Amino acid sequence: MSDAQVLELLLGAFTVAAKIAGPLLVSALLIGVGVSLLQTITQIQEMTLTFVPKLVVAGAIILLAGNWMIREIVGWVTMLWSGIPSM
């Protein structure tokens, strides 16, 4: 296995990881900023107020996009396993 093949595998792994984690991270960021803005405006400093909305939105995204996430992972792993004989 050459260095180029290793780098190609790592690039593929990082790309799939970014595609899978991206929607969850972006939604958590947007909800966090929104709740922080709401807390600043209303001066409510409750710690669970930031945690619960993020958890609910992350669960909703997994429910809505979970099928796509699994297909992306399975597709990459299938490509990885089918490429083993050529290594």
N, C-alpha and C positions, 0 to 999 in steps of 0.2 A: 504494500500500500504506500503510495507516494504522498508527499506533503500536500500536493494539490488536491488529492482525493480527500485527505483529512480536512483540509480547509473547506472544501465543497460540502462535506457532511456537516461540519460545524455551522457553516452559513445557512444550510437548510434547516438545521435544528433551531438556530436562533430566529430564523424567519417564521417558522411554524410557531415557536413560543411567543413571538411578538404578535402574530395574528390571533392567537388564542387569548393571550392576556390583555391585549389592547382594549377591546370593548369593556372588559371589567374594570381596568384601571382608569380609563377615561370617564366612565360613568361614576366611579367612586370619587374621582377628582371633581367632577361637576357638582355632584351632590354635596361633597364636602365644602366646596366654595359657597354653594347656595345656602347651606345650613349655617356656615360661619357668618355669612352676610346677614342672615335672619337673626342670629344670636347677637350680632353687633348692633343691629337696629333695635331689637327689643330688650337688650341687656339681660337675656336669659342665659345663664352659664351652666347648663345641665350637660354632663358628659354623655349620658345615654342618648341625648338628642342627636348627636353626630353619628353614633354607632348604628342605631336602628334603621334609619333611612338608607344608609349604605348597604346594610345587610339585606334589606328588602329589595333594593334595586339590583344588587348582585344576584340574588335568587331569581328575580324576574328575567334578567339577562341570560342566566344559565338555562332557565326554562324555555326561553324564546330561541336562543342561539346554540343551545347544547347539541342539537343534532348536527349543525354545521361544524361545531368544534370537534366533535367525535369524527366526522367524515374527514376533516383536515388532518387530524392525527393519524387516523387509519390509512389515509392516502400516503402520507409521508413514510409511515412505517412499512407499508407495502412496497413503496419504491426502494426503501432502504434494504429490505429483505430480498427483493428481486435483483438488486445490484451486488449482492454478496458473491455470486459466482464470478463476476467480472473483476473482482478485486484480486 
